[in-house]
Every structure is written in C-alpha cells, then in structure tokens.
Amino acid sequence: MAGVWHFSKEGVARLEAGGGVQSKLGTLVYRPTNQVINSYAELEVRLAALGWMRLQPAQQPGVVQFHKGPACNHLITLPSDFRSLKPMHLLDIAFKNRDLFEVRDLTH
C-alpha cells in the first residue's frame, strides 16, 4: 500500500494513500486500557493473555497466525510484516475478540 504516514501528537499513525485519497485503514485498540496496538509485540502480549498462541506455519512463509487452542477452531491469519495489515485483518482480530478490541477511524 503506497502513501504517506502521518503521526498525531499522541504518536498514532495513519496512512494517506497516494493521489490525495485518504486511507480509512483505522487503528486497532485494546479497549480495557484504550491502548493503540502498534506492533506484533504489543498484539501478541494482549492475545496471549486471552489464550491465543502465535504460530508461524512453515507451509505459508510471510504469514503469522494466532490460534486459540485445541478447544476452539478460531484462527487469525496476518501478514508477517505488521505494516502490511489491512482493514480486514484488524476487523478479524476485533471480531474474534469482540469485548476487548475495536477498530477505530482516527483520521479526523
């Protein structure tokens, strides 16, 4: 995804796509603490506390997966580069952890 990253005073980044079109990427927020998730390290800490385990499947290079354990068939599949996350990835995380994550549009 090409464009220019803009950072707010709070350190929250948003991507403005090339050609003057503003991206609606949004930001993943951990609701209990209102923490914006800016890296896989931060995401992994939050997901591990919820019982998610990080996997790096050998048959799919460039992919990181989180699995909820043997009693659950939930799987979150993400690109290995955190900067490559798309809105569908953020929404997948939020949907599978509805009470704890949300996607916010911070472009205003």
C-alpha positions as CSV (number, residue, x, y, z in Angstrom):
1,M,0.0,0.0,0.0
2,A,1.6,3.2,-1.1
3,G,1.2,6.5,0.6
4,V,2.4,8.8,3.3
5,W,2.3,8.1,7.0
6,H,1.1,10.9,9.3
7,F,1.6,10.9,13.0
8,S,-0.6,12.6,15.6
9,K,0.6,14.3,18.7
10,E,-0.3,11.0,20.6
11,G,2.0,9.0,18.3
12,V,-0.8,7.4,16.4
13,A,0.0,6.8,12.7
14,R,-2.4,6.9,9.8
15,L,-1.7,6.2,6.1
16,E,-2.8,8.7,3.5
17,A,-2.9,6.9,0.2
18,G,-1.1,8.4,-2.9
19,G,-3.1,10.7,-5.1
20,G,-4.6,12.7,-2.2
21,V,-7.1,10.0,-1.3
22,Q,-7.2,9.5,2.5
23,S,-7.0,5.9,3.7
24,K,-9.7,4.5,6.0
25,L,-7.3,2.0,7.5
26,G,-8.2,2.6,11.1
27,T,-6.4,1.6,14.2
28,L,-6.7,-1.5,16.4
29,V,-7.4,-0.5,20.0
30,Y,-7.3,-2.7,23.1
31,R,-10.5,-1.4,24.8
32,P,-9.8,-2.1,28.6
33,T,-6.8,0.2,28.6
34,N,-7.6,2.2,25.4
35,Q,-4.1,1.2,24.1
36,V,-3.5,1.6,20.4
37,I,-1.8,-1.6,19.1
38,N,1.3,-0.5,17.1
39,S,3.3,-3.7,16.7
40,Y,3.1,-7.5,16.8
41,A,4.9,-7.5,20.2
42,E,2.0,-5.4,21.7
43,L,-0.6,-7.5,19.9
44,E,1.0,-10.8,21.0
45,V,1.0,-9.8,24.6
46,R,-2.7,-8.9,24.6
47,L,-3.7,-12.0,22.6
48,A,-1.5,-14.4,24.8
49,A,-3.4,-13.1,27.9
50,L,-6.6,-14.2,26.2
51,G,-5.3,-17.7,25.4
52,W,-4.1,-17.1,21.8
53,M,-0.9,-18.8,20.7
54,R,1.3,-17.4,17.9
55,L,2.2,-19.8,15.0
56,Q,4.4,-19.3,12.0
57,P,3.3,-22.1,9.6
58,A,6.2,-23.4,7.6
59,Q,3.9,-24.1,4.6
60,Q,3.0,-20.4,4.4
61,P,6.0,-18.1,4.5
62,G,5.3,-14.5,5.2
63,V,2.3,-15.3,7.4
64,V,1.8,-15.2,11.1
65,Q,-1.2,-17.0,12.7
66,F,-2.7,-16.9,16.1
67,H,-4.7,-20.0,17.3
68,K,-7.0,-20.1,20.3
69,G,-6.1,-23.6,21.4
70,P,-7.4,-27.1,20.9
71,A,-10.9,-26.4,22.3
72,C,-11.6,-23.7,19.7
73,N,-11.3,-23.6,15.9
74,H,-10.6,-19.8,15.7
75,L,-7.6,-18.8,13.7
76,I,-6.3,-15.3,12.9
77,T,-4.0,-15.1,9.8
78,L,-2.0,-12.0,9.3
79,P,0.9,-10.9,7.1
80,S,4.3,-11.2,8.8
81,D,5.0,-7.5,8.4
82,F,2.8,-5.5,10.9
83,R,2.9,-2.6,8.5
84,S,1.1,-4.7,5.9
85,L,-2.1,-5.2,7.9
86,K,-5.2,-4.2,6.1
87,P,-8.6,-3.3,7.5
88,M,-9.9,-6.9,7.0
89,H,-7.0,-8.1,9.3
90,L,-7.9,-5.5,12.0
91,L,-11.6,-6.4,11.8
92,D,-10.8,-10.1,12.1
93,I,-8.9,-9.5,15.3
94,A,-11.7,-7.3,16.7
95,F,-14.5,-9.7,15.6
96,K,-12.9,-12.7,17.3
97,N,-12.2,-10.7,20.5
98,R,-15.3,-8.5,20.5
99,D,-15.3,-7.3,24.1
100,L,-11.6,-6.4,24.1
101,F,-10.6,-5.0,20.7
102,E,-12.1,-2.5,18.4
103,V,-11.1,-0.8,15.1
104,R,-11.3,3.0,15.3
105,D,-11.0,5.5,12.5
106,L,-8.5,8.0,13.8
107,T,-8.2,10.1,10.6
108,H,-10.1,13.1,12.0
